[in-house]
Amino acid sequence: MKQSIKIPRSQKDIIIHALNHYQSALEQMVDSNTVNADDDYLRYQHFDCRQLIGIMADEEIDVIVELEDEVKETFVHRGHGVDFPEYV
């Protein structure tokens, strides 16, 4: 059976924090000219981070994870080293 789990605000805040760090690192790489002018991949990643931060920060948007029961039960054995979180 498939489960739908809403990511709680506190977890979305962690994602925002991580994305801000990633976006900052990308910005430094792009601004320092360590990437080729032809390489737009990092620029697209930088822009995508801004979009994802907006999604995570918006109070009216829910982020849902859908997974099969088997995936949840075997999450730790899939190379993650931790159980799937129990969101209440």
N, CA, C and O atoms as a GROMACS GRO file, in nm:
protein
  352
    1MET      N    1   0.084  -0.118   0.000
    1MET     CA    2   0.000   0.000   0.000
    1MET      C    3   0.089   0.125   0.000
    1MET      O    4   0.195   0.126   0.061
    2LYS      N    5   0.044   0.227  -0.068
    2LYS     CA    6   0.120   0.351  -0.078
    2LYS      C    7   0.079   0.445   0.036
    2LYS      O    8  -0.040   0.458   0.067
    3GLN      N    9   0.178   0.510   0.097
    3GLN     CA   10   0.154   0.608   0.202
    3GLN      C   11   0.188   0.748   0.150
    3GLN      O   12   0.280   0.765   0.070
    4SER      N   13   0.112   0.845   0.196
    4SER     CA   14   0.142   0.986   0.168
    4SER      C   15   0.174   1.052   0.300
    4SER      O   16   0.092   1.051   0.392
    5ILE      N   17   0.292   1.111   0.310
    5ILE     CA   18   0.338   1.170   0.434
    5ILE      C   19   0.371   1.316   0.409
    5ILE      O   20   0.454   1.349   0.324
    6LYS      N   21   0.306   1.404   0.484
    6LYS     CA   22   0.330   1.548   0.472
    6LYS      C   23   0.457   1.583   0.550
    6LYS      O   24   0.469   1.549   0.667
    7ILE      N   25   0.549   1.651   0.484
    7ILE     CA   26   0.672   1.696   0.549
    7ILE      C   27   0.636   1.811   0.644
    7ILE      O   28   0.580   1.911   0.600
    8PRO      N   29   0.669   1.798   0.773
    8PRO     CA   30   0.635   1.905   0.868
    8PRO      C   31   0.719   2.031   0.849
    8PRO      O   32   0.828   2.026   0.791
    9ARG      N   33   0.669   2.142   0.898
    9ARG     CA   34   0.735   2.272   0.887
    9ARG      C   35   0.879   2.266   0.934
    9ARG      O   36   0.968   2.321   0.869
   10SER      N   37   0.905   2.201   1.047
   10SER     CA   38   1.042   2.196   1.100
   10SER      C   39   1.139   2.128   1.003
   10SER      O   40   1.255   2.168   0.994
   11GLN      N   41   1.091   2.027   0.931
   11GLN     CA   42   1.176   1.959   0.834
   11GLN      C   43   1.193   2.043   0.708
   11GLN      O   44   1.299   2.043   0.646
   12LYS      N   45   1.087   2.114   0.669
   12LYS     CA   46   1.098   2.205   0.555
   12LYS      C   47   1.199   2.315   0.585
   12LYS      O   48   1.271   2.359   0.496
   13ASP      N   49   1.204   2.360   0.710
   13ASP     CA   50   1.301   2.463   0.749
   13ASP      C   51   1.444   2.412   0.736
   13ASP      O   52   1.534   2.487   0.698
   14ILE      N   53   1.466   2.285   0.768
   14ILE     CA   54   1.600   2.225   0.751
   14ILE      C   55   1.636   2.222   0.603
   14ILE      O   56   1.750   2.251   0.566
   15ILE      N   57   1.540   2.189   0.518
   15ILE     CA   58   1.564   2.186   0.374
   15ILE      C   59   1.598   2.325   0.324
   15ILE      O   60   1.689   2.342   0.243
   16ILE      N   61   1.524   2.427   0.371
   16ILE     CA   62   1.552   2.565   0.332
   16ILE      C   63   1.694   2.603   0.372
   16ILE      O   64   1.767   2.663   0.294
   17HIS      N   65   1.732   2.569   0.493
   17HIS     CA   66   1.866   2.602   0.543
   17HIS      C   67   1.974   2.537   0.454
   17HIS      O   68   2.072   2.602   0.417
   18ALA      N   69   1.955   2.411   0.422
   18ALA     CA   70   2.051   2.340   0.337
   18ALA      C   71   2.056   2.400   0.196
   18ALA      O   72   2.163   2.418   0.139
   19LEU      N   73   1.939   2.432   0.142
   19LEU     CA   74   1.934   2.492   0.008
   19LEU      C   75   2.000   2.629   0.006
   19LEU      O   76   2.065   2.665  -0.093
   20ASN      N   77   1.984   2.706   0.112
   20ASN     CA   78   2.051   2.837   0.120
   20ASN      C   79   2.203   2.821   0.116
   20ASN      O   80   2.272   2.899   0.049
   21HIS      N   81   2.256   2.722   0.186
   21HIS     CA   82   2.401   2.697   0.182
   21HIS      C   83   2.446   2.653   0.043
   21HIS      O   84   2.548   2.700  -0.008
   22TYR      N   85   2.368   2.564  -0.017
   22TYR     CA   86   2.401   2.517  -0.151
   22TYR      C   87   2.395   2.632  -0.252
   22TYR      O   88   2.483   2.646  -0.336
   23GLN      N   89   2.291   2.712  -0.242
   23GLN     CA   90   2.276   2.826  -0.332
   23GLN      C   91   2.394   2.923  -0.315
   23GLN      O   92   2.445   2.975  -0.414
   24SER      N   93   2.435   2.948  -0.193
   24SER     CA   94   2.548   3.037  -0.167
   24SER      C   95   2.677   2.982  -0.228
   24SER      O   96   2.754   3.058  -0.287
   25ALA      N   97   2.700   2.853  -0.215
   25ALA     CA   98   2.818   2.791  -0.274
   25ALA      C   99   2.815   2.802  -0.426
   25ALA      O  100   2.916   2.834  -0.489
   26LEU      N  101   2.699   2.777  -0.485
   26LEU     CA  102   2.685   2.790  -0.631
   26LEU      C  103   2.712   2.933  -0.675
   26LEU      O  104   2.780   2.956  -0.775
   27GLU      N  105   2.657   3.028  -0.600
   27GLU     CA  106   2.676   3.169  -0.632
   27GLU      C  107   2.824   3.207  -0.630
   27GLU      O  108   2.871   3.281  -0.716
   28GLN      N  109   2.896   3.158  -0.532
   28GLN     CA  110   3.040   3.187  -0.523
   28GLN      C  111   3.115   3.128  -0.642
   28GLN      O  112   3.205   3.191  -0.697
   29MET      N  113   3.078   3.006  -0.682
   29MET     CA  114   3.145   2.944  -0.796
   29MET      C  115   3.116   3.020  -0.925
   29MET      O  116   3.206   3.042  -1.006
   30VAL      N  117   2.992   3.061  -0.943
   30VAL     CA  118   2.955   3.133  -1.065
   30VAL      C  119   3.020   3.271  -1.066
   30VAL      O  120   3.073   3.313  -1.169
   31ASP      N  121   3.017   3.342  -0.952
   31ASP     CA  122   3.073   3.477  -0.945
   31ASP      C  123   3.225   3.481  -0.951
   31ASP      O  124   3.283   3.581  -0.995
   32SER      N  125   3.290   3.373  -0.908
   32SER     CA  126   3.436   3.374  -0.907
   32SER      C  127   3.495   3.329  -1.041
   32SER      O  128   3.617   3.316  -1.055
   33ASN      N  129   3.408   3.306  -1.138
   33ASN     CA  130   3.453   3.265  -1.271
   33ASN      C  131   3.530   3.134  -1.270
   33ASN      O  132   3.615   3.112  -1.356
   34THR      N  133   3.502   3.046  -1.173
   34THR     CA  134   3.566   2.915  -1.172
   34THR      C  135   3.495   2.818  -1.266
   34THR      O  136   3.540   2.706  -1.287
   35VAL      N  137   3.383   2.862  -1.323
   35VAL     CA  138   3.313   2.779  -1.422
   35VAL      C  139   3.326   2.846  -1.557
   35VAL      O  140   3.341   2.968  -1.567
   36ASN      N  141   3.319   2.765  -1.660
   36ASN     CA  142   3.324   2.819  -1.796
   36ASN      C  143   3.201   2.903  -1.824
   36ASN      O  144   3.092   2.875  -1.774
   37ALA      N  145   3.219   3.005  -1.904
   37ALA     CA  146   3.105   3.089  -1.942
   37ALA      C  147   3.000   3.006  -2.016
   37ALA      O  148   2.882   3.039  -2.014
   38ASP      N  149   3.045   2.899  -2.080
   38ASP     CA  150   2.953   2.813  -2.155
   38ASP      C  151   2.875   2.717  -2.065
   38ASP      O  152   2.776   2.658  -2.107
   39ASP      N  153   2.922   2.700  -1.941
   39ASP     CA  154   2.861   2.602  -1.851
   39ASP      C  155   2.746   2.666  -1.773
   39ASP      O  156   2.768   2.730  -1.670
   40ASP      N  157   2.625   2.647  -1.823
   40ASP     CA  158   2.508   2.705  -1.758
   40ASP      C  159   2.449   2.614  -1.651
   40ASP      O  160   2.356   2.653  -1.580
   41TYR      N  161   2.501   2.494  -1.638
   41TYR     CA  162   2.445   2.398  -1.542
   41TYR      C  163   2.438   2.457  -1.401
   41TYR      O  164   2.334   2.447  -1.336
   42LEU      N  165   2.546   2.517  -1.354
   42LEU     CA  166   2.548   2.573  -1.218
   42LEU      C  167   2.454   2.692  -1.206
   42LEU      O  168   2.393   2.713  -1.101
   43ARG      N  169   2.443   2.769  -1.312
   43ARG     CA  170   2.349   2.881  -1.309
   43ARG      C  171   2.205   2.831  -1.298
   43ARG      O  172   2.124   2.889  -1.225
   44TYR      N  173   2.174   2.724  -1.370
   44TYR     CA  174   2.040   2.666  -1.360
   44TYR      C  175   2.016   2.609  -1.220
   44TYR      O  176   1.907   2.623  -1.165
   45GLN      N  177   2.118   2.544  -1.164
   45GLN     CA  178   2.106   2.490  -1.028
   45GLN      C  179   2.081   2.603  -0.928
   45GLN      O  180   1.999   2.589  -0.837
   46HIS      N  181   2.151   2.714  -0.946
   46HIS     CA  182   2.134   2.830  -0.858
   46HIS      C  183   1.990   2.880  -0.864
   46HIS      O  184   1.928   2.907  -0.761
   47PHE      N  185   1.936   2.891  -0.985
   47PHE     CA  186   1.799   2.937  -1.003
   47PHE      C  187   1.700   2.836  -0.945
   47PHE      O  188   1.604   2.875  -0.879
   48ASP      N  189   1.724   2.707  -0.968
   48ASP     CA  190   1.636   2.603  -0.916
   48ASP      C  191   1.634   2.605  -0.763
   48ASP      O  192   1.529   2.580  -0.703
   49CYS      N  193   1.746   2.635  -0.701
   49CYS     CA  194   1.749   2.647  -0.554
   49CYS      C  195   1.656   2.758  -0.508
   49CYS      O  196   1.583   2.741  -0.409
   50ARG      N  197   1.657   2.869  -0.578
   50ARG     CA  198   1.568   2.980  -0.542
   50ARG      C  199   1.422   2.936  -0.549
   50ARG      O  200   1.342   2.969  -0.462
   51GLN      N  201   1.389   2.861  -0.653
   51GLN     CA  202   1.252   2.811  -0.667
   51GLN      C  203   1.215   2.716  -0.554
   51GLN      O  204   1.108   2.727  -0.494
   52LEU      N  205   1.304   2.621  -0.524
   52LEU     CA  206   1.276   2.524  -0.419
   52LEU      C  207   1.265   2.590  -0.282
   52LEU      O  208   1.182   2.551  -0.200
   53ILE      N  209   1.349   2.690  -0.256
   53ILE     CA  210   1.340   2.763  -0.131
   53ILE      C  211   1.203   2.830  -0.120
   53ILE      O  212   1.141   2.829  -0.013
   54GLY      N  213   1.156   2.887  -0.229
   54GLY     CA  214   1.023   2.949  -0.230
   54GLY      C  215   0.913   2.849  -0.201
   54GLY      O  216   0.820   2.879  -0.126
   55ILE      N  217   0.922   2.731  -0.259
   55ILE     CA  218   0.822   2.627  -0.235
   55ILE      C  219   0.824   2.585  -0.089
   55ILE      O  220   0.719   2.575  -0.026
   56MET      N  221   0.942   2.561  -0.036
   56MET     CA  222   0.954   2.516   0.103
   56MET      C  223   0.911   2.623   0.202
   56MET      O  224   0.858   2.591   0.309
   57ALA      N  225   0.934   2.748   0.169
   57ALA     CA  226   0.904   2.857   0.262
   57ALA      C  227   0.757   2.895   0.263
   57ALA      O  228   0.708   2.950   0.362
   58ASP      N  229   0.686   2.867   0.156
   58ASP     CA  230   0.547   2.908   0.145
   58ASP      C  231   0.460   2.827   0.242
   58ASP      O  232   0.456   2.704   0.235
   59GLU      N  233   0.391   2.896   0.331
   59GLU     CA  234   0.307   2.831   0.432
   59GLU      C  235   0.185   2.763   0.372
   59GLU      O  236   0.126   2.675   0.435
   60GLU      N  237   0.145   2.801   0.252
   60GLU     CA  238   0.026   2.745   0.191
   60GLU      C  239   0.055   2.628   0.098
   60GLU      O  240  -0.036   2.574   0.034
   61ILE      N  241   0.182   2.587   0.090
   61ILE     CA  242   0.219   2.474   0.005
   61ILE      C  243   0.261   2.359   0.095
   61ILE      O  244   0.350   2.373   0.179
   62ASP      N  245   0.196   2.244   0.077
   62ASP     CA  246   0.235   2.123   0.148
   62ASP      C  247   0.330   2.042   0.060
   62ASP      O  248   0.309   2.033  -0.062
   63VAL      N  249   0.432   1.985   0.120
   63VAL     CA  250   0.524   1.897   0.049
   63VAL      C  251   0.494   1.756   0.099
   63VAL      O  252   0.504   1.727   0.219
   64ILE      N  253   0.459   1.669   0.006
   64ILE     CA  254   0.415   1.534   0.039
   64ILE      C  255   0.515   1.433  -0.019
   64ILE      O  256   0.560   1.445  -0.133
   65VAL      N  257   0.550   1.333   0.063
   65VAL     CA  258   0.632   1.222   0.017
   65VAL      C  259   0.540   1.102   0.004
   65VAL      O  260   0.467   1.068   0.098
   66GLU      N  261   0.543   1.039  -0.112
   66GLU     CA  262   0.465   0.918  -0.132
   66GLU      C  263   0.560   0.799  -0.147
   66GLU      O  264   0.656   0.804  -0.223
   67LEU      N  265   0.530   0.694  -0.073
   67LEU     CA  266   0.614   0.576  -0.080
   67LEU      C  267   0.533   0.452  -0.043
   67LEU      O  268   0.435   0.459   0.031
   68GLU      N  269   0.577   0.341  -0.096
   68GLU     CA  270   0.515   0.212  -0.065
   68GLU      C  271   0.558   0.170   0.076
   68GLU      O  272   0.664   0.209   0.124
   69ASP      N  273   0.473   0.090   0.140
   69ASP     CA  274   0.505   0.040   0.274
   69ASP      C  275   0.641  -0.030   0.276
   69ASP      O  276   0.720  -0.012   0.370
   70GLU      N  277   0.668  -0.109   0.173
   70GLU     CA  278   0.795  -0.184   0.166
   70GLU      C  279   0.915  -0.089   0.163
   70GLU      O  280   1.018  -0.116   0.225
   71VAL      N  281   0.902   0.020   0.091
   71VAL     CA  282   1.011   0.118   0.084
   71VAL      C  283   1.036   0.176   0.223
   71VAL      O  284   1.151   0.190   0.265
   72LYS      N  285   0.929   0.212   0.294
   72LYS     CA  286   0.943   0.267   0.428
   72LYS      C  287   1.006   0.166   0.523
   72LYS      O  288   1.093   0.200   0.603
   73GLU      N  289   0.962   0.041   0.514
   73GLU     CA  290   1.011  -0.065   0.602
   73GLU      C  291   1.157  -0.100   0.575
   73GLU      O  292   1.227  -0.143   0.666
   74THR      N  293   1.204  -0.083   0.452
   74THR     CA  294   1.341  -0.120   0.416
   74THR      C  295   1.432   0.002   0.397
   74THR      O  296   1.544  -0.011   0.348
   75PHE      N  297   1.384   0.119   0.436
   75PHE     CA  298   1.457   0.244   0.414
   75PHE      C  299   1.600   0.238   0.468
   75PHE      O  300   1.694   0.276   0.400
   76VAL      N  301   1.615   0.189   0.590
   76VAL     CA  302   1.748   0.183   0.653
   76VAL      C  303   1.844   0.093   0.574
   76VAL      O  304   1.964   0.120   0.568
   77HIS      N  305   1.790  -0.012   0.513
   77HIS     CA  306   1.873  -0.109   0.440
   77HIS      C  307   1.903  -0.065   0.297
   77HIS      O  308   1.977  -0.133   0.226
   78ARG      N  309   1.846   0.046   0.256
   78ARG     CA  310   1.869   0.096   0.120
   78ARG      C  311   1.992   0.186   0.114
   78ARG      O  312   2.010   0.262   0.019
   79GLY      N  313   2.075   0.178   0.215
   79GLY     CA  314   2.199   0.255   0.216
   79GLY      C  315   2.187   0.389   0.285
   79GLY      O  316   2.278   0.472   0.277
   80HIS      N  317   2.074   0.412   0.355
   80HIS     CA  318   2.056   0.540   0.422
   80HIS      C  319   2.112   0.541   0.563
   80HIS      O  320   2.150   0.646   0.615
   81GLY      N  321   2.118   0.423   0.626
   81GLY     CA  322   2.177   0.413   0.760
   81GLY      C  323   2.087   0.464   0.872
   81GLY      O  324   2.128   0.463   0.988
   82VAL      N  325   1.968   0.510   0.839
   82VAL     CA  326   1.871   0.555   0.940
   82VAL      C  327   1.732   0.508   0.897
   82VAL      O  328   1.706   0.484   0.779
   83ASP      N  329   1.644   0.495   0.996
   83ASP     CA  330   1.505   0.462   0.965
   83ASP      C  331   1.437   0.581   0.900
   83ASP      O  332   1.480   0.695   0.917
   84PHE      N  333   1.329   0.554   0.827
   84PHE     CA  334   1.248   0.662   0.773
   84PHE      C  335   1.186   0.736   0.891
   84PHE      O  336   1.137   0.672   0.983
   85PRO      N  337   1.186   0.869   0.891
   85PRO     CA  338   1.133   0.944   1.004
   85PRO      C  339   0.985   0.917   1.029
   85PRO      O  340   0.907   0.895   0.935
   86GLU      N  341   0.948   0.920   1.155
   86GLU     CA  342   0.808   0.907   1.194
   86GLU      C  343   0.751   1.046   1.214
   86GLU      O  344   0.775   1.109   1.318
   87TYR      N  345   0.677   1.096   1.118
   87TYR     CA  346   0.614   1.226   1.129
   87TYR      C  347   0.475   1.207   1.188
   87TYR      O  348   0.398   1.122   1.145
   88VAL      N  349   0.445   1.287   1.287
   88VAL     CA  350   0.315   1.276   1.355
   88VAL      C  351   0.223   1.386   1.309
   88VAL      O  352   0.109   1.394   1.354
   0.00000   0.00000   0.00000
